[in-house]
């Protein structure tokens, strides 16, 4: 597996819900550097507990901003299949 096959979409989600990285960091009690790494795609590892806290914060903020969408892990992490041609 190549790390290029994993794409993080945190910035896209933040745009959709109208939130800044710092707000997610504060709401999820996650280090801002972890959120920055996730947003920039520089994350190599992330604890599942941290991912759950980030998703909980995203969903709380989305709801506060009037969204009815529920964000799951698939909104944050995208798998890009390798080219088998």
BALOBA-1460 file (C-alpha; in Angstrom, 3 decimals):
// residues 85
<rec num="1" residu="x" x="0.000" y="0.000" z="0.000"/>
<rec num="2" residu="x" x="1.176" y="3.463" z="-0.838"/>
<rec num="3" residu="x" x="0.313" y="6.386" z="1.412"/>
<rec num="4" residu="x" x="-0.645" y="8.165" z="-1.812"/>
<rec num="5" residu="x" x="-3.690" y="5.892" z="-1.909"/>
<rec num="6" residu="x" x="-5.114" y="7.554" z="1.206"/>
<rec num="7" residu="x" x="-6.546" y="11.057" z="0.939"/>
<rec num="8" residu="x" x="-7.723" y="13.113" z="3.907"/>
<rec num="9" residu="x" x="-10.678" y="15.428" z="3.247"/>
<rec num="10" residu="x" x="-10.804" y="17.392" z="6.507"/>
<rec num="11" residu="x" x="-10.497" y="20.779" z="4.769"/>
<rec num="12" residu="x" x="-13.434" y="19.942" z="2.501"/>
<rec num="13" residu="x" x="-15.566" y="18.938" z="5.502"/>
<rec num="14" residu="x" x="-14.580" y="22.091" z="7.400"/>
<rec num="15" residu="x" x="-15.636" y="24.214" z="4.420"/>
<rec num="16" residu="x" x="-18.972" y="22.386" z="4.265"/>
<rec num="17" residu="x" x="-19.760" y="22.994" z="7.937"/>
<rec num="18" residu="x" x="-18.279" y="26.504" z="8.091"/>
<rec num="19" residu="x" x="-15.675" y="25.754" z="10.751"/>
<rec num="20" residu="x" x="-11.980" y="26.486" z="11.233"/>
<rec num="21" residu="x" x="-9.328" y="23.926" z="12.182"/>
<rec num="22" residu="x" x="-8.848" y="25.547" z="15.582"/>
<rec num="23" residu="x" x="-12.545" y="25.174" z="16.449"/>
<rec num="24" residu="x" x="-12.369" y="21.456" z="15.678"/>
<rec num="25" residu="x" x="-9.199" y="21.146" z="17.776"/>
<rec num="26" residu="x" x="-10.836" y="22.865" z="20.755"/>
<rec num="27" residu="x" x="-14.173" y="21.039" z="20.439"/>
<rec num="28" residu="x" x="-12.521" y="17.623" z="20.033"/>
<rec num="29" residu="x" x="-9.781" y="18.275" z="22.610"/>
<rec num="30" residu="x" x="-7.213" y="17.373" z="19.962"/>
<rec num="31" residu="x" x="-3.836" y="19.036" z="19.555"/>
<rec num="32" residu="x" x="-3.991" y="21.717" z="16.836"/>
<rec num="33" residu="x" x="-0.893" y="20.173" z="15.233"/>
<rec num="34" residu="x" x="-2.778" y="16.877" z="14.823"/>
<rec num="35" residu="x" x="-5.661" y="18.686" z="13.124"/>
<rec num="36" residu="x" x="-3.204" y="20.562" z="10.873"/>
<rec num="37" residu="x" x="-1.480" y="17.303" z="9.895"/>
<rec num="38" residu="x" x="-4.830" y="15.711" z="9.128"/>
<rec num="39" residu="x" x="-5.970" y="18.717" z="7.088"/>
<rec num="40" residu="x" x="-2.730" y="18.873" z="5.103"/>
<rec num="41" residu="x" x="-2.545" y="15.117" z="4.502"/>
<rec num="42" residu="x" x="0.656" y="14.691" z="6.507"/>
<rec num="43" residu="x" x="-0.882" y="12.213" z="8.960"/>
<rec num="44" residu="x" x="0.813" y="8.819" z="9.093"/>
<rec num="45" residu="x" x="-1.076" y="7.455" z="12.094"/>
<rec num="46" residu="x" x="-4.098" y="8.510" z="14.080"/>
<rec num="47" residu="x" x="-5.734" y="6.852" z="17.048"/>
<rec num="48" residu="x" x="-9.289" y="5.703" z="16.523"/>
<rec num="49" residu="x" x="-10.289" y="7.493" z="19.720"/>
<rec num="50" residu="x" x="-8.974" y="10.745" z="18.262"/>
<rec num="51" residu="x" x="-10.848" y="10.186" z="15.005"/>
<rec num="52" residu="x" x="-14.074" y="9.580" z="16.943"/>
<rec num="53" residu="x" x="-13.607" y="12.800" z="18.943"/>
<rec num="54" residu="x" x="-12.951" y="14.764" z="15.734"/>
<rec num="55" residu="x" x="-16.051" y="13.286" z="14.077"/>
<rec num="56" residu="x" x="-18.166" y="14.022" z="17.158"/>
<rec num="57" residu="x" x="-16.979" y="17.652" z="17.080"/>
<rec num="58" residu="x" x="-17.657" y="17.926" z="13.347"/>
<rec num="59" residu="x" x="-21.183" y="16.584" z="13.765"/>
<rec num="60" residu="x" x="-21.930" y="18.891" z="16.731"/>
<rec num="61" residu="x" x="-20.732" y="21.941" z="14.800"/>
<rec num="62" residu="x" x="-22.553" y="20.878" z="11.628"/>
<rec num="63" residu="x" x="-25.784" y="20.523" z="13.613"/>
<rec num="64" residu="x" x="-25.257" y="23.918" z="15.305"/>
<rec num="65" residu="x" x="-24.840" y="25.436" z="11.833"/>
<rec num="66" residu="x" x="-28.103" y="23.920" z="10.588"/>
<rec num="67" residu="x" x="-26.823" y="20.889" z="8.725"/>
<rec num="68" residu="x" x="-28.748" y="17.631" z="8.852"/>
<rec num="69" residu="x" x="-25.863" y="15.615" z="7.415"/>
<rec num="70" residu="x" x="-24.140" y="13.058" z="9.624"/>
<rec num="71" residu="x" x="-20.397" y="12.859" z="8.941"/>
<rec num="72" residu="x" x="-18.671" y="9.509" z="9.235"/>
<rec num="73" residu="x" x="-15.151" y="8.290" z="8.713"/>
<rec num="74" residu="x" x="-15.747" y="8.053" z="4.955"/>
<rec num="75" residu="x" x="-16.153" y="11.845" z="4.866"/>
<rec num="76" residu="x" x="-12.636" y="12.300" z="6.247"/>
<rec num="77" residu="x" x="-10.665" y="9.457" z="4.691"/>
<rec num="78" residu="x" x="-10.786" y="8.422" z="1.054"/>
<rec num="79" residu="x" x="-9.142" y="5.313" z="-0.364"/>
<rec num="80" residu="x" x="-7.824" y="5.657" z="-3.899"/>
<rec num="81" residu="x" x="-7.400" y="2.220" z="-5.520"/>
<rec num="82" residu="x" x="-4.104" y="1.503" z="-7.203"/>
<rec num="83" residu="x" x="-4.139" y="1.514" z="-10.979"/>
<rec num="84" residu="x" x="-4.267" y="-2.116" z="-12.096"/>
<rec num="85" residu="x" x="-4.013" y="-1.523" z="-15.854"/>
